[in-house]
Amino acid sequence: MKQISGTVTSKGQLVIPAELRRKNGIRAGTRVHFLEDELGRIVLQPVSEEYIDRLMGCLAGGNMLQTWLVQHRREGKKDKF
């Protein structure tokens, strides 16, 4: 695993290094999820069409996808990313 550092601004905003933005298709307006594990590590996951496509395959057999769609719509978001 490669380690790259970023900087948090005085407003709590995180600067993501350009190399990671390019590699992961992160641009202005890209939504991200922050996940915290039991050790306190924080994982930043870009929510892109590629990520959603991978999730669709994992969730297709259960009702988790439907729950996610209902929550997503409740927050006033469109289904297209």
C-alpha positions as CSV (number, residue, x, y, z in Angstrom):
1,M,0.0,0.0,0.0
2,K,1.4,3.4,-1.0
3,Q,1.3,6.2,1.5
4,I,0.5,9.7,0.3
5,S,-0.3,12.7,2.6
6,G,-2.9,15.4,2.2
7,T,-3.6,18.5,4.2
8,V,-6.6,19.6,6.2
9,T,-7.4,23.3,6.0
10,S,-8.5,25.6,8.8
11,K,-12.1,25.0,7.6
12,G,-11.8,21.3,8.0
13,Q,-11.5,20.7,4.2
14,L,-9.2,17.9,3.0
15,V,-6.8,18.5,0.1
16,I,-6.5,15.3,-1.9
17,P,-3.2,15.0,-3.8
18,A,-3.5,15.4,-7.5
19,E,-2.1,12.0,-8.2
20,L,-4.9,10.3,-6.3
21,R,-7.6,12.6,-7.8
22,R,-6.5,11.7,-11.3
23,K,-6.1,7.9,-10.6
24,N,-9.6,7.7,-8.9
25,G,-11.5,10.1,-11.1
26,I,-12.1,12.6,-8.3
27,R,-13.0,16.1,-9.6
28,A,-15.1,19.0,-8.3
29,G,-18.5,17.8,-7.2
30,T,-17.4,14.1,-6.7
31,R,-19.2,12.7,-3.7
32,V,-17.2,10.7,-1.2
33,H,-17.9,8.4,1.7
34,F,-15.8,8.4,4.9
35,L,-15.6,5.0,6.6
36,E,-14.0,4.5,10.0
37,D,-12.8,1.1,11.1
38,E,-12.4,-0.4,14.6
39,L,-8.8,0.9,14.8
40,G,-9.8,4.5,14.1
41,R,-8.5,4.5,10.5
42,I,-10.5,6.6,8.1
43,V,-11.0,5.4,4.5
44,L,-12.2,7.9,1.9
45,Q,-14.3,6.2,-0.9
46,P,-15.2,8.2,-4.0
47,V,-18.8,7.5,-5.1
48,S,-18.4,7.2,-8.8
49,E,-20.4,5.4,-11.5
50,E,-17.7,2.6,-11.4
51,Y,-18.1,2.3,-7.7
52,I,-21.9,2.1,-7.9
53,D,-21.7,-0.5,-10.7
54,R,-19.5,-2.7,-8.5
55,L,-21.9,-2.3,-5.6
56,M,-24.9,-3.1,-7.8
57,G,-23.5,-6.5,-8.5
58,C,-22.8,-7.2,-4.8
59,L,-26.3,-6.0,-3.7
60,A,-28.4,-7.3,-6.5
61,G,-29.6,-10.4,-4.5
62,G,-30.8,-8.6,-1.4
63,N,-32.8,-5.6,-0.3
64,M,-29.8,-3.5,0.6
65,L,-29.9,-1.9,-2.8
66,Q,-33.5,-0.9,-2.5
67,T,-32.9,0.5,1.0
68,W,-30.0,2.6,-0.4
69,L,-32.1,3.9,-3.3
70,V,-34.9,4.9,-0.9
71,Q,-32.5,6.7,1.3
72,H,-30.8,8.4,-1.7
73,R,-34.1,9.7,-3.0
74,R,-35.2,10.8,0.5
75,E,-32.0,13.0,0.5
76,G,-33.3,14.6,-2.7
77,K,-30.6,13.2,-5.0
78,K,-31.1,11.9,-8.5
79,D,-30.3,8.3,-9.3
80,K,-27.8,9.1,-12.0
81,F,-24.2,9.8,-10.9
